[in-house]
């Protein structure tokens, strides 16, 4: 499915969120630790590399590795990296986020933007993130979430259940992909439930920040130092 929508993915992200997804990414990147505590970054479910490219431009990270299960997404991302002249700092690889091809204690930071809701087993995914992080390293997750406001929620439901799927079918020509989006948002752990998953996987100091009426959440946590 993600291979099929890869050519239209960036356009749909901008259109669906009216460009606010870029603001959410920028806010999240500001929460990363300064160098040298974030010299090496792993971007999980990197998609077409938007977050990896932003981190390369707004941090002093020396090495950013992006992984994604979708070859189609990776191909689009590699083209964007080449066009930005960032081949020396960003490497994009096809990989299973539940079985990462990296040694333990490799990265200073692990990030993921709008991707963990697609994991088959999210707690197992967090355990893999913990494994490849260095002691004291930070995990930062940006994920879409369901607003709880009685005023906002009905409008959000109409938008995600009807308008987004209709637009997605027109642009990407994939009938299933943009119907899957609201289903995946509704199904993924949110708020305290997400923080509990991170803690069960072994992280500490887990916290959550919500943005734009609760339609986006940024989760952070740290690998214990011992």
URNORCOR-V136571 format. One record per backbone hydrogen bond with DSSP energy under -1.0 kcal/mol. NH is the residue of the N-H (numbers start at 1). CO is the residue of the C=O. E is the energy in kcal/mol with one decimal. If there is no record, write none. Layout:
nh=NH co=CO e=E
nh=NH co=CO e=E
This chain:
nh=5 co=1 e=-1.7
nh=12 co=8 e=-2.4
nh=13 co=9 e=-2.3
nh=14 co=10 e=-2.1
nh=15 co=11 e=-2.6
nh=16 co=12 e=-3.2
nh=17 co=13 e=-1.5
nh=19 co=14 e=-1.9
nh=20 co=17 e=-1.9
nh=22 co=19 e=-1.1
nh=24 co=20 e=-2.3
nh=25 co=21 e=-2.0
nh=26 co=22 e=-2.3
nh=27 co=23 e=-2.4
nh=28 co=24 e=-2.0
nh=29 co=25 e=-2.6
nh=30 co=26 e=-1.6
nh=31 co=28 e=-1.6
nh=32 co=29 e=-1.4
nh=37 co=34 e=-1.8
nh=39 co=36 e=-1.0
nh=41 co=63 e=-2.6
nh=42 co=109 e=-2.3
nh=43 co=65 e=-3.4
nh=44 co=111 e=-3.3
nh=46 co=67 e=-2.4
nh=49 co=46 e=-2.1
nh=53 co=49 e=-2.7
nh=54 co=50 e=-2.1
nh=55 co=51 e=-2.7
nh=56 co=52 e=-1.9
nh=57 co=53 e=-1.5
nh=58 co=54 e=-1.8
nh=59 co=55 e=-1.4
nh=62 co=39 e=-1.4
nh=63 co=39 e=-2.3
nh=64 co=89 e=-3.0
nh=65 co=41 e=-2.9
nh=66 co=91 e=-3.0
nh=67 co=43 e=-2.4
nh=68 co=93 e=-1.5
nh=74 co=70 e=-2.0
nh=75 co=71 e=-2.4
nh=76 co=72 e=-1.8
nh=77 co=73 e=-2.6
nh=78 co=74 e=-2.8
nh=79 co=75 e=-1.7
nh=80 co=76 e=-1.9
nh=81 co=77 e=-2.3
nh=82 co=78 e=-2.4
nh=83 co=79 e=-2.4
nh=84 co=80 e=-1.6
nh=85 co=82 e=-1.4
nh=86 co=81 e=-2.3
nh=89 co=86 e=-1.5
nh=90 co=86 e=-2.4
nh=91 co=64 e=-2.4
nh=93 co=66 e=-3.1
nh=95 co=68 e=-1.5
nh=99 co=96 e=-1.8
nh=102 co=100 e=-1.1
nh=105 co=131 e=-2.4
nh=106 co=132 e=-1.8
nh=107 co=132 e=-2.7
nh=108 co=40 e=-1.5
nh=109 co=40 e=-1.8
nh=110 co=138 e=-2.4
nh=111 co=42 e=-2.9
nh=112 co=140 e=-1.6
nh=114 co=142 e=-3.3
nh=118 co=115 e=-2.0
nh=119 co=116 e=-1.7
nh=125 co=121 e=-1.9
nh=126 co=122 e=-2.4
nh=127 co=123 e=-2.0
nh=128 co=124 e=-1.8
nh=129 co=125 e=-2.2
nh=130 co=126 e=-2.6
nh=131 co=127 e=-2.2
nh=132 co=128 e=-2.0
nh=133 co=129 e=-1.1
nh=134 co=107 e=-2.9
nh=136 co=223 e=-1.6
nh=137 co=134 e=-2.8
nh=138 co=108 e=-1.4
nh=139 co=221 e=-2.7
nh=140 co=110 e=-2.6
nh=141 co=219 e=-3.0
nh=142 co=112 e=-3.1
nh=143 co=217 e=-2.7
nh=145 co=215 e=-2.0
nh=153 co=149 e=-2.8
nh=156 co=152 e=-2.5
nh=157 co=153 e=-2.6
nh=158 co=154 e=-2.0
nh=159 co=155 e=-2.3
nh=160 co=156 e=-2.9
nh=161 co=157 e=-2.3
nh=162 co=158 e=-1.7
nh=163 co=158 e=-1.3
nh=164 co=159 e=-2.6
nh=166 co=162 e=-1.6
nh=167 co=163 e=-2.4
nh=168 co=164 e=-3.0
nh=169 co=165 e=-2.1
nh=170 co=166 e=-1.5
nh=171 co=167 e=-2.3
nh=172 co=168 e=-2.6
nh=179 co=176 e=-1.3
nh=180 co=176 e=-2.0
nh=184 co=180 e=-2.7
nh=185 co=181 e=-2.1
nh=186 co=182 e=-2.2
nh=187 co=183 e=-1.6
nh=188 co=184 e=-1.6
nh=193 co=190 e=-1.5
nh=195 co=191 e=-2.0
nh=196 co=192 e=-2.4
nh=197 co=193 e=-1.7
nh=198 co=194 e=-2.0
nh=199 co=195 e=-2.2
nh=200 co=196 e=-2.7
nh=201 co=197 e=-1.7
nh=202 co=199 e=-1.3
nh=203 co=198 e=-2.3
nh=204 co=222 e=-2.7
nh=207 co=220 e=-2.6
nh=209 co=218 e=-2.2
nh=211 co=216 e=-2.8
nh=215 co=212 e=-1.5
nh=216 co=211 e=-1.4
nh=217 co=143 e=-3.0
nh=218 co=209 e=-3.0
nh=219 co=141 e=-3.1
nh=220 co=207 e=-2.2
nh=221 co=139 e=-1.7
nh=222 co=204 e=-2.7
nh=223 co=137 e=-2.6
